[in-house]
Amino acid sequence: MDASVSRRDFLNGVGVALTGALLPTSSVEAFARLKAGEYYPPTRTGMRGSHPGSFEAAHALRDGSRWESAEDLSERYDLVVVGGGLSGLAAAYFYRKRFGSGAKILILDNHDDFGGHAKRNEFWHEGRMYLMNGGTLNVEAPSQYSTVAAGLLWELGVDRTRYYEATRKVSGRYRELGLSRGMFFDEDTFGEERLVPGYSGKNIRAFLAKTPLSDRVKKDIARLYEGREDYLPGLSSEEKKKKLAHSSYRDYLLNVARADPGVVPFFNSRPMGLFCVGIDAVPALYGWEMGYPGFGGLGLDPTPPDRLVHEPGGQHGRENAERAEAGDPDMYFPDGNATIARLLVRALNPDAVPGDSMEDVVTSRVDYGLLDGAGRPARIRLNAMAVKVEQESRGDVAVTYVREGRAERVRAGASVLACWNGVIPYICEEIPEAQKKALLYGVKAPLVYTSVLLSNWKAFVKAGVASVSAPGSYHTSLGLGPSLSLGDYHTSREPDEPIVVRLSHYPCSPGLTRREQHRVGREELLATTFETFERHIRDQLARTFAPSGLDPARDILAITVNRWPHGYAYTYNTLFDPEPWAFTTTSERPAIVGREPIGRITIANSDAAASPHTDAAINEAYRAVEELAQNT
Ligand SMILES: Cc1cc2nc3c(=O)[nH]c(=O)nc-3n(C[C@H](O)[C@H](O)[C@H](O)COP(=O)(O)OP(=O)(O)OC[C@H]3O[C@@H](n4cnc5c(N)ncnc54)[C@H](O)[C@@H]3O)c2cc1C
């Protein structure tokens, strides 16, 4: 428990003992490394995601700082994209397609790596690479991607048939070993510390029998899963749905299904992976759509197709999860959707990302020194926070950004703001007040994905679990990275080999509205040090797996905390937002009001769709570029 992982790091394939000094880097340090040719952010460990050095200028801008005396670099582009996430990279791609490959483009991003949320965690140990997604996980419900988004993936070389062929062979490895999903009951919440394997709705009674829950709670959970009772007799399906839209799942369990309050901690973390809040802030209706227990006896009619059946991502709780995903498995690359970011960068700047297939991009080493090379058609400038975007009287857009603590200015014929909606009103003052208000409506959901490189996973096998739900713990879920093989990259197949484990944390404040919970959670994440995260990680891994042999001091090789205070785009929720915003495509939704073009400045990013999904980010990029085309 006492060993500090910050003394262990992995640099370019060689395990090197270091002091904590190499961990979080400022943009000044990052720039020095770029010049020295040592710059390779995917291998950085410690605090990642919104890492130190990436957000301070933005917060200073919010708090009133201004950079009036910027150095004019005399660089002129056809397009400056603010934000190097999937939306910004896709906007650059679409712009070149629309206006020709000779178009000069500059992409700015405040992080030390490109991809936005779609980041890659790359560990090396004894000459072998171990990958994990640092943020954006997978391509969800890919057959529901729009023609634009699916077309882009195809043009980038993502071949779904080939992907499924390659991954099918190995994806059953944990099942082969008899590993299941487990639940960890912690003493503070459940009165006793116990890891119970085999958590599944199908065998719920057998599972519950092994838990430390009281008989009354076990009985109520089984009753909810079996779903035979109609808890809203005498109401039509439509009337029931109306009621469910305005009760939280928590209220439904306690006040409609009349379950014992002891069921709340059992179910509480269930929606966190999608909404970053617990069951107090998710409508019961969304619970029904997502197949949560308790609705089987209500006899609700399936949502008719004239309601909002599909929005990007195929979920949000507003459409039936099973129907959305039927026959349409997600695609997970070894570094998550960082693969898509890398493929986009390869398309924009082939020399920087060697190779030519979706398989070889997984192991390709990006040459960061080439990203911002003069003469490259699409340049990516990292560690650069845009602080002012303004249209000049002569028709150019001037973009000022802060890099290394200094302000620099470039010009372009147009700009796509593929950055977060919450930032746009601060960097683009000419936006009308009503539009600024709309942009500031949604609050991005905070969350943390932590990747831990373990020297082996024998304790998981001994405990009989590949993943664990831990509803009362700091990390409400943890598990072995997906087992797969793509090109030359293969995840560990044997339990005595190293593996990357992921833990997820969602800072929630039950009792507040969803947006308020996100604001409080964001501050909490920004105030939490790496050492505190590390303590929680070691403590939780020890409590869960020490009985089956895991020793954190011996077995943890490296830790990367991907902190996302501004994570998922806000999605509308019938508990706190007007119903039509959640169920229709009304143009009154703040996301739609907020994304109006401002002359030669257009707005992309997934917030513009109020949808935290890759296809939303791509669709919005396409729209933003088309708006520029129509305005030319
Ligand atoms: C942990 C996590 C997991 C996710 N998992 C999935 C998933 O499995 N599937 C899925 O489809 N989606 C997932 N998402 C949603 C994901 O956000 C979208 O899929 C998509 O990646 C968003 O792309 P974007 O370009 O719109 O935004 P971002 O990826 O956030 O990129 C915007 C970039 O702009 C930068 N920026 C902001 N302001 C400025 C400025 N002033 N100057 C310069 N740069 C600026 C930001 O720092 C950021 O790097 C996940 C998100 C998170 C946080």
The ligand as an SDF file (V2000), in Angstrom:
LIG
                    3D

 53 58  0  0  0  0  0  0  0  0999 V2000
  -14.3250    9.3500  -20.5030 C   0  0  0  0  0  0  0  0  0  0  0  0
  -15.1650    9.4780  -21.7540 C   0  0  0  0  0  0  0  0  0  0  0  0
  -15.6150    8.3400  -22.3900 C   0  0  0  0  0  0  0  0  0  0  0  0
  -16.3810    8.4390  -23.5380 C   0  0  0  0  0  0  0  0  0  0  0  0
  -16.7740    7.2970  -24.1760 N   0  0  0  0  0  0  0  0  0  0  0  0
  -17.4280    7.3790  -25.3510 C   0  0  0  0  0  0  0  0  0  0  0  0
  -17.7250    6.1900  -26.0900 C   0  0  0  0  0  0  0  0  0  0  0  0
  -17.4430    5.0900  -25.6580 O   0  0  0  0  0  0  0  0  0  0  0  0
  -18.3220    6.3140  -27.3040 N   0  0  0  0  0  0  0  0  0  0  0  0
  -18.6390    7.5330  -27.8110 C   0  0  0  0  0  0  0  0  0  0  0  0
  -19.1630    7.5760  -28.9340 O   0  0  0  0  0  0  0  0  0  0  0  0
  -18.3860    8.6760  -27.1250 N   0  0  0  0  0  0  0  0  0  0  0  0
  -17.7900    8.6140  -25.9190 C   0  0  0  0  0  0  0  0  0  0  0  0
  -17.4800    9.7610  -25.2360 N   0  0  0  0  0  0  0  0  0  0  0  0
  -17.9540   11.0270  -25.7340 C   0  0  0  0  0  0  0  0  0  0  0  0
  -16.8850   11.7730  -26.5060 C   0  0  0  0  0  0  0  0  0  0  0  0
  -16.7630   12.9800  -25.8200 O   0  0  0  0  0  0  0  0  0  0  0  0
  -17.2530   11.9660  -27.9360 C   0  0  0  0  0  0  0  0  0  0  0  0
  -17.3590   10.7100  -28.5010 O   0  0  0  0  0  0  0  0  0  0  0  0
  -16.2400   12.7440  -28.7830 C   0  0  0  0  0  0  0  0  0  0  0  0
  -14.9630   12.2150  -28.6050 O   0  0  0  0  0  0  0  0  0  0  0  0
  -16.2830   14.2090  -28.5070 C   0  0  0  0  0  0  0  0  0  0  0  0
  -15.4690   14.8450  -29.4640 O   0  0  0  0  0  0  0  0  0  0  0  0
  -15.3930   16.4060  -29.5660 P   0  0  0  0  0  0  0  0  0  0  0  0
  -14.3320   16.7050  -30.5570 O   0  0  0  0  0  0  0  0  0  0  0  0
  -16.7460   16.9600  -29.7730 O   0  0  0  0  0  0  0  0  0  0  0  0
  -14.9560   16.8980  -28.1120 O   0  0  0  0  0  0  0  0  0  0  0  0
  -13.6030   16.6780  -27.3480 P   0  0  0  0  0  0  0  0  0  0  0  0
  -13.1040   15.3170  -27.5560 O   0  0  0  0  0  0  0  0  0  0  0  0
  -13.8240   17.1450  -25.9640 O   0  0  0  0  0  0  0  0  0  0  0  0
  -12.5830   17.6650  -28.0740 O   0  0  0  0  0  0  0  0  0  0  0  0
  -12.6410   19.0670  -27.9390 C   0  0  0  0  0  0  0  0  0  0  0  0
  -11.2420   19.5700  -27.7200 C   0  0  0  0  0  0  0  0  0  0  0  0
  -11.2500   20.9990  -27.7410 O   0  0  0  0  0  0  0  0  0  0  0  0
  -10.3610   21.4370  -26.7420 C   0  0  0  0  0  0  0  0  0  0  0  0
  -10.6140   22.8290  -26.4290 N   0  0  0  0  0  0  0  0  0  0  0  0
  -11.6120   23.3630  -25.6890 C   0  0  0  0  0  0  0  0  0  0  0  0
  -11.4930   24.6960  -25.6520 N   0  0  0  0  0  0  0  0  0  0  0  0
  -10.4020   25.0110  -26.3800 C   0  0  0  0  0  0  0  0  0  0  0  0
   -9.7680   26.2210  -26.6970 C   0  0  0  0  0  0  0  0  0  0  0  0
  -10.2810   27.4010  -26.3270 N   0  0  0  0  0  0  0  0  0  0  0  0
   -8.6270   26.1950  -27.4280 N   0  0  0  0  0  0  0  0  0  0  0  0
   -8.1210   25.0130  -27.8550 C   0  0  0  0  0  0  0  0  0  0  0  0
   -8.7080   23.8260  -27.5880 N   0  0  0  0  0  0  0  0  0  0  0  0
   -9.8290   23.8300  -26.8640 C   0  0  0  0  0  0  0  0  0  0  0  0
  -10.6680   20.4890  -25.6050 C   0  0  0  0  0  0  0  0  0  0  0  0
   -9.7200   20.5390  -24.5920 O   0  0  0  0  0  0  0  0  0  0  0  0
  -10.6880   19.1790  -26.3570 C   0  0  0  0  0  0  0  0  0  0  0  0
   -9.3840   18.6660  -26.4790 O   0  0  0  0  0  0  0  0  0  0  0  0
  -16.7240    9.7030  -24.0550 C   0  0  0  0  0  0  0  0  0  0  0  0
  -16.2920   10.8550  -23.3940 C   0  0  0  0  0  0  0  0  0  0  0  0
  -15.5200   10.7430  -22.2620 C   0  0  0  0  0  0  0  0  0  0  0  0
  -15.0630   11.9800  -21.5590 C   0  0  0  0  0  0  0  0  0  0  0  0
  1  2  1  0
  2  3  1  0
  2 52  2  0
  3  4  2  0
  4  5  1  0
  4 50  1  0
  5  6  2  0
  6  7  1  0
  6 13  1  0
  7  8  2  0
  7  9  1  0
  9 10  1  0
 10 11  2  0
 10 12  1  0
 12 13  2  0
 13 14  1  0
 14 15  1  0
 14 50  1  0
 15 16  1  0
 16 17  1  0
 16 18  1  0
 18 19  1  0
 18 20  1  0
 20 21  1  0
 20 22  1  0
 22 23  1  0
 23 24  1  0
 24 25  2  0
 24 26  1  0
 24 27  1  0
 27 28  1  0
 28 29  2  0
 28 30  1  0
 28 31  1  0
 31 32  1  0
 32 33  1  0
 33 34  1  0
 33 48  1  0
 34 35  1  0
 35 36  1  0
 35 46  1  0
 36 37  1  0
 36 45  1  0
 37 38  2  0
 38 39  1  0
 39 40  1  0
 39 45  2  0
 40 41  1  0
 40 42  2  0
 42 43  1  0
 43 44  2  0
 44 45  1  0
 46 47  1  0
 46 48  1  0
 48 49  1  0
 50 51  2  0
 51 52  1  0
 52 53  1  0
M  END
$$$$
